[in-house]
Amino acid sequence: MDSRELKALVSLLEDDDREVSLLVEQKIRSLGDTVIPFLEDHWENSGFNPVIQKRIEDLIHDLQLHTLTERLRTWKNNGGQDLLEGLWLVATYQYPDLSLEKVQREIDQIFYDAWLEFRHGMHPAAQVDTLNYVFFRKLKFGANTKNFHSAANSMLNVVLETRKGNPISLCVLYMLVGRRLGMPVYGVNLPNLFVLTYKLGDDASFYINVFNKGLIFQRKDIDNYIAQLNLAPNPIFYEPCSNLDIVRRVLRNLILAFEKTGDDDRAGEVNGLLKMLADGESV
């Protein structure tokens, strides 16, 4: 279908016969996100008709959600190898025009700032101290304690812009930079808190609480934390988790954020993404 035919198709959304417009919507959905620019153009030239504009907005959102779902499915089926890609995909739920390259460039800059401070052969604790200095003191990243449950905390681009995030978003940025610096840091799924482990060999050397300005702590501290929650010890509280686990947890945080603001529609859509990622746990 060429551009002239697409424009003609989109114009039929204004047909007074609702049966006709529903058939048009169905056809548009079948064409995928390639039709979005034509929808956006028609929205701008619809004469500020609120009914038509709302119809177009809903169509665009549905097409973007379908595209996101398929991209996340592909990411998962490819093994979820690129954590940044997974978190970028989550951010495109609210920022569909966000480019992966833009996010990558901003993380590259953090890496360069940290790389200038690193020295060859640094002790692990000194590596953490150095990255802490760059991340928290120089670049002013920190905990978003005022809006802990905000959906913005799950959007990596917003965290990069505001320098504020929740435990998992701060950990992801810290980890992405740390790994490029040669630090063996991995995410750990603690109840109510996401942390990192600096892991050498089979045993974890120590853990890092990025939400608390990169505080170093030990396995016994996790033991005490779990005991305070009246939970039985579980290997997942101590060992590295997968990229897929991280993205799932970010989506759960996003669902909670929307539920707290009463946005049940968005909570339901993100829950659909989470369920898709939960299918076939062995991937």
C-alpha positions, 0 to 999 in steps of 0.5 A, a space after each residue: 500500500 503506497 502513501 496515497 492509499 494509506 492517506 486515503 485509508 486513514 481519512 476514512 476514520 472520519 466516516 460517519 458510519 461507525 461500522 465503516 470506521 471500525 473496519 478501517 481501524 481493523 485494517 490499520 491495526 493489521 498494517 502495523 506501526 508503519 502507518 503511525 506517521 500517517 495517523 499523526 499527520 491526520 491528527 494534526 489536520 483533523 480540525 481539532 475534532 476531539 472524537 477523531 483525535 481520540 480515535 487516532 490517539 488510541 490507534 497509535 497507542 495500540 500500534 506502539 504497544 503491539 510493536 513494544 510487545 513484539 520487540 520485548 518478545 524478540 529480546 527475550 527469545 534471543 536470551 535477553 543478552 543486552 540489559 540496556 536494550 531491555 530497559 530501553 524497551 521498557 522506557 519506550 512504553 511511555 516514550 515511544 520515540 526514545 532512541 537506544 543510541 541516545 540512552 547509550 550515549 548518556 551512559 557512555 559519558 558516565 563511563 568516560 567520567 569514571 574511566 578517567 578516575 580509575 587506575 590499573 590494579 585497583 583493589 575491588 573496594 577502591 574500585 567501588 569507592 572510585 565509582 561511588 565518587 563519580 556516580 554520587 558526588 560528581 554526577 549527583 545520582 541519588 535515591 528518589 525517596 520523595 517519589 519512590 513509587 513514581 513510574 519515572 523511576 522505571 524509565 532509564 531516560 528519566 533517571 539519566 535526566 533527573 539523576 534520581 531513581 529507585 534501587 533497581 534503576 540506580 543499580 542498573 546504571 551503576 552495573 552497566 558502567 561498572 562492567 565496562 570498567 571491568 568490575 564483576 558486578 551483578 544484580 541481586 533480587 532481595 525482597 523489597 530491595 535490589 542490590 549488587 554483588 561484586 563477585 569473584 569466582 564462586 563466592 561473593 566478595 561483597 555486596 553494594 547498596 547503590 540506593 544507599 550511595 554505594 554502601 558495601 555490606 556482607 553476606 551476614 547483613 543479608 542474613 540479618 535483613 532476611 531474618 527481620 522480614 521473617 523469611 527463610 533463606 533462599 539462594 536468590 537472595 544472595 546470587 546474581 539474577 538474570 537480565 530477564 529477572 531485572 526487566 521483570 522486576 522493573 515491569 512489576 514496579 511500573 505496574 505498582 506505580 500505575 496502580 497507586 495512581 489509579 491508572 488501571 488501564 496502563 497497569 493492565 497493559 504492563 501486566 500483559 508485557 510481564 506475563 509475556 516475559 513470564 511465559 517459558 521460564 527456561 528461555 
